[in-house]
Amino acid sequence: MKTIEENLEEYKQTLSRVQAPSGLEGRLRDALQRVPTKKRNMNKAVAWISSAVAALILMVGVYEYPALAYYFNKVNFSALSFAEVMEQGYGQKVNKSMTLRDGTVLTIHGVIADDNVFRMYYTIDRPAGIEYTDDDFVRYSFERVQGFLTHSKSLGGGGKPGTDKSQFIGDNEFEPVSPFARSLTLIFSEWLDNGEKVTYPISFDFEANKAMKSIIKEDLSESIVVDKGKILYDSITASPTSTIVKGHYELEEYPRFSGETKLYVNGIEVRRTRAGGHNPDFELKFDPFPTDNIQSIELVLENFEGYHKINEPISLSSSSDRSIKVGDEKLWIRSVTKTDTGYDIVIARKQFTFLEKDNLSIQAGGNVVPVSSISKERPWDLNNGNIMWEQTYSFNTTDKPEFLLVDGFQYIKTYNKKISIPVDK
């Protein structure tokens, strides 16, 4: 893989070669002249013209990113205050404050932007003598950041108490913002004591030349086959603040759990910080790469939802409270008990193992009897550090159950399948 200096030189050469498309200036002039003159909203017209001119300036290649010169392996932004980030030579100072109705002051100290997230550093100072409490985490919220070509939703954040109990120091992340924006507006909301929600906009200049582009941004076309389909990894974007892997599922049904995908750079595991997405898409967020000297990048699907088909009936003739090996898992037949309406069978299994319920039945007296009801799951402590989960399955029959009939079960299956991402060296 190329060094950062080589990448920077390529960016510089690319920018120097960027030219506006032939005839763009004339088409832009004609478009501006066609803006209706009668009863037009002058503010909207001015804003449209300003945006068009800004876009033209960007397209002819004078827009540069001087903050690209960094070694992101040396800075873990998630662990630093904004003052410490500035000491490293990164970020943009904002220092913009807004006073709420009760005298609380929100101050935006600075921001960092890259292809993965927009991070804002702030403090909230309650009025003198009023402590910042846990209730304030619900009282205040960051909704979005908006601007030219930007409508970035909040992704959450964290923080800690400040110099006294009236102050909270935090950072909040948003979806990436457009580098074309020249100003941004934070939409901040507060729930008042009377239940009313109030929103406050706070605008500030955005200096995109202090934003940081990604070192690695690669489209992928890699997939891993699992029991009920496959997992496709679509892209990886590594920036100074984080590494994001995006993909989607092609499965018979949406999984109950996302499993564990690990990222390794030069054989070093990169810590995963978040997993999310909306069916069928998923997004995995990791820490920044540990080094800029990239020799290898690997994604490893350690485990994921699996399915085991049960082809043989499970005998219920032996004594209760016994374990049965089924595929890679164990089921426990805890008890088979006669009731006023039939028989109850208590079955225990691991937390993320689920028996198929559609065709679950028993064989009793030569007949197949479907399950009539299933209780809620409840913990079963083995007193050895392990906790299983059990449920009661009820069957309406006067004949003693002989076999349990079930199509199969879903469980967390170990895959350990690896994808190697090509690295340019």
ZISUL-V843289 format. One record per backbone hydrogen bond with DSSP energy under -1.0 kcal/mol. CO is the residue of the C=O (numbers start at 1). NH is the residue of the N-H. If there is no record, write none. Layout:
BEGIN
co->[CO;CO]
nh->[NH;NH]
END
This chain:
BEGIN
co->[3;4;5;6;7;8;9;10;11;12;13;21;23;24;25;26;27;28;29;30;32;41;42;43;44;45;46;47;48;49;50;51;52;53;54;55;56;57;58;65;66;68;71;76;77;81;82;83;84;85;86;92;96;98;100;104;105;106;107;108;109;110;111;112;113;117;118;119;120;121;121;122;123;124;125;127;133;134;135;135;136;139;141;143;144;145;146;147;150;152;153;156;158;160;164;165;166;167;168;169;170;171;172;173;174;178;182;184;185;186;187;188;189;190;192;196;198;200;202;204;206;207;208;209;216;218;222;224;226;228;229;230;231;232;233;234;235;236;237;238;238;242;243;244;245;246;246;247;248;250;260;260;262;263;264;265;268;271;274;276;278;280;282;283;284;285;285;286;292;296;297;298;299;300;300;301;302;303;304;306;308;314;322;324;326;329;331;332;332;333;333;335;337;342;343;344;345;346;346;347;348;349;350;354;360;361;362;363;363;364;367;369;373;378;380;386;388;389;390;391;392;393;394;394;395;395;402;403;404;405;407;408;409;410;411;413;417;419]
nh->[7;8;9;10;11;12;13;14;15;16;17;24;27;28;29;30;31;32;33;34;35;45;46;47;48;49;50;51;52;53;54;55;56;57;58;59;60;62;61;68;69;70;74;79;80;85;86;87;88;90;89;111;108;106;103;100;125;98;123;96;94;121;92;119;212;114;174;112;172;109;110;170;107;168;105;130;136;137;138;139;140;191;189;154;187;152;185;150;147;145;175;173;171;169;167;132;126;162;124;160;122;158;120;155;118;181;206;204;146;202;143;200;141;198;195;192;190;188;186;184;208;210;211;67;238;236;233;231;229;252;226;250;224;248;222;220;246;218;244;215;216;239;286;237;284;234;235;282;232;230;302;303;300;270;298;268;265;287;285;283;281;249;247;276;245;273;274;243;294;266;421;264;419;262;302;417;415;260;413;411;409;404;333;331;329;326;324;334;348;321;322;346;344;339;395;337;393;334;335;391;332;389;353;410;371;405;369;402;403;367;364;362;394;390;388;382;380;349;378;347;375;345;372;373;343;397;316;363;314;361;310;356;308;354;306;304;301;299]
END
